[in-house]
Amino acid sequence: MTLPPTLPDWLRRLYPFQPQGFVTPHGARMSFLDEGPPGDEAVLMLHGNPTWSFYFRDLVHALAPRMRCIVPDHVGMGLSDKPQDYDYRLAARIDDVAALVAHLGLRRVHLLVHDWGGAIGFGVAARQPELIGRLVILNTAAFASPWIPRRIAICRTSFPGTLLVRGANGFAWPATRMAMHQRKLTADEKRAYLMPYDSWANRVAVDAFVKDIPLEESHPSMGTLHAIEAALPKFGDRPALIAWGGRDFCFDHRFLACWREAFPQAQVENYAEAGHYVLEDAGLDIRRRISDFLSR
């Protein structure tokens, strides 16, 4: 197990938190933020690929004065360990987050999910539906879908996909441009998103996440995803907010339509000109709406 990293001053200015550590059931150190007042109720923020807890930094600032915020970096991502031989499939990631929730003694969890965080978060929810309170859904999926952009489909291949993703940083680096639409990330924001993924070894989970996208019924994670999708109706009575970036090149209007069908009770905020990194692109307005929703 490695120790929490010492963060450079330029990053601390943007991310002024003290990461904590937790050893997962699969034996790796998971870094996570635990900010806000103590208690057994918390907002659980789950990121996707290729982001990390940095993505939620401004929302943590907004919520932490009155709500506990738990924000893990999935193993292989962000400030967590990056073992080369870890089980990086969806079921193992659900195991990791479920174990963290149990370790922290949480009895009420409000889910806030983005990208892969949707499948992972609703996977945790499916195991313990009684834990789950409010739902905030940001450009994500927790159901099977045949839709995948060609650029991601190429990255999903063994060749040239792995060479592109791990060798040329052809996933995390393009995302700093392609996942935005209304504005550009600042130089330090780009630097922060890319910092954890600065070598072939440190991009192991970026590649593994792409490979784990279940498209074929024979895919090892498809059964897990089907079970998650089957459990979604259990949360039809939960207060839900869908805050969606309309310029997402991956999770487009078809995914939004699926969420509307799954949760017809949900409040929907459609940020028509925001990209995949909707929290970055939609700015203060989306943070205020999420904060108001979670504080009701």
C-alpha positions, -999 to +999 in steps of 0.1 A: +000+000+000+013+034-009+009+065+013-012+095+002+008+117-022+021+151-013+002+174-037+020+202-054+011+238-045-005+245-079-029+216-074-037+224-038-049+259-049-076+241-070-080+210-048-074+221-012-085+189+004-068+162+025-073+128+008-080+098+030-071+062+024-090+029+024-078-006+015-104-022-008-114-059-005-092-065-036-062-052-017-055-017-032-054+017-015-084+038-026-080+075-021-111+094-011-123+128+001-143+130+033-154+166+037-181+183+056-198+176+090-195+141+104-225+118+104-240+086+089-256+105+060-235+117+030-235+126-007-215+100-025-200+114-057-187+089-082-166+098-112-159+081-145-131+077-170-107+095-174-116+119-145-110+116-108-123+133-076-109+166-089-140+168-112-162+174-081-140+199-064-163+229-068-194+209-058-176+198-026-169+234-018-206+242-023-220+213-003-194+206+025-205+235+048-237+216+055-235+181+040-209+153+043-193+146+010-176+113+002-157+113-031-135+083-040-110+079-067-116+045-082-086+022-080-062+030-108-076+065-111-067+098-095-047+095-063-055+059-057-031+030-062-026+019-098-018-018-096-011-035-129-028-068-121-060-055-104-095-067-113-108-036-131-142-049-141-175-033-131-183-059-104-150-053-086-155-015-087-189-019-071-173-041-044-148-014-037-173+014-033-197-007-013-169-016+010-160+020+015-196+029+023-197+001+049-163+011+063-176+047+068-207+035+086-231+054+062-268+047+067-281+072+042-264+078+008-274+104-018-260+093-051-243+118-075-230+100-105-212+108-138-199+087-166-189+052-153-201+064-118-236+057-130-232+020-134-209+017-103-232+039-081-264+021-091-246-012-087-240-003-051-276+009-048-289-024-062-272-043-033-287-020-006-317+000-019-326+010+016-295+031+019-303+053-011-319+088-007-317+114-035-303+108-069-283+132-091-275+119-126-250+137-148-243+123-184-240+087-175-256+053-180-266+024-158-281+002-186-269-016-217-266+004-248-253-003-284-243+033-289-207+041-288-187+068-307-162+054-332-133+072-315-141+053-283-147+020-301-112+022-315-098+028-280-117-003-269-096-026-291-065-045-280-047-030-311-044-002-317-066+008-287-042+000-259-013+016-277-033+047-282-047+049-247-016+038-226+012+047-250+000+080-266-024+091-238-051+091-265-080+090-242-073+113-211-056+140-231-082+144-259-109+144-232-096+177-218-108+193-251-135+170-264-155+169-232-159+207-231-180+229-254-190+262-238-156+270-224-120+257-224-104+242-193-076+264-179-040+253-182-040+242-146-073+224-149-060+204-178-028+197-159-048+185-129-069+161-150-038+147-167-015+145-137-025+111-124-021+096-159+014+106-168+028+072-179+020+039-195+017+023-160-004+050-146-029+047-175-037+011-167-072+018-155-080+043-181-074+015-207-092-010-185-123+012-182-126+015-219-121-023-224-149-029-198-176-012-218-201-040-223-214-041-259-217-078-266-238-102-245-206-123-241-187-094-225-177-103-189-194-072-174-227-075-194-244-097-168-235-072-140-249-044-161-281-062-168-286-068-131-281-031-124-306-021-151-331-045-137-328-029-103-335+007-115-373+005-109-366+001-072-356+038-071-386+052-090-399+068-058-367+086-050-363+123-056-341+126-087-324+154-106-310+148-141-286+175-150-275+169-186-249+184-210-266+185-244-233+186-263-219+154-250-203+134-279-208+101-260-237+102-236-261+120-260-299+126-261-306+089-265-291+082-230-311+111-216-343+097-230-335+063-213-331+081-180-364+100-185-381+067-191-365+051-160-372+080-137-403+099-150-405+116-116-371+133-121-365+170-124-346+175-156-321+204-163-308+203-198-277+224-204-280+224-242-245+239-248-226+220-222-203+191-230-196+158-213-178+174-184-211+191-176-200+202-141-171+221-156-190+234-186-223+245-170-205+263-142-222+280-113-258+274-124-255+236-123-237+237-089-265+259-075-292+236-088-276+205-074-269+221-041-305+233-038-318+199-047-297+180-022-304+205+005-342+203+004 
